[in-house]
Amino acid sequence: MRNWIFWGGLKQLNNQYRQVLLMFYYHGLSIHEISDITQIPENTVKSHLKRGKAQLKEWLGGDYFEE
């Protein structure tokens, strides 16, 4: 059930944030690798990661990752 909730939350994200989060956490790519693939600056990749995680945490609830 928690998996469905997580993927549902992920689908709510802006496509740029979702793409970067999946590349970093699911595929294990580095920030540099993501930057090369997406052709966006490394600092932008970092911003997308930070903002995407914040939105995901907000939608899933702050205690979702505590369990």
Steps between C-alpha positions, in 0.01 A plus 500: 500500500780742591663437162182606319478813710865583427464449122178700504683786669784472252254531211380832645844657463607731222655282227845659546502424872370146451759426231791620713377318812462173310844531339666577832323263739364219280776478239782610733642763264721778632411867472770536235359209297146640522631838387668342198193299403246778545727781377418717802757651739597300809366771732163475325504122553565562870213752513264253330597231751442731795169638373374162385574340837330788680186470287493124535536526876222759514259285296581175678502657845801586708493171689485277188876444502517453877354148500 
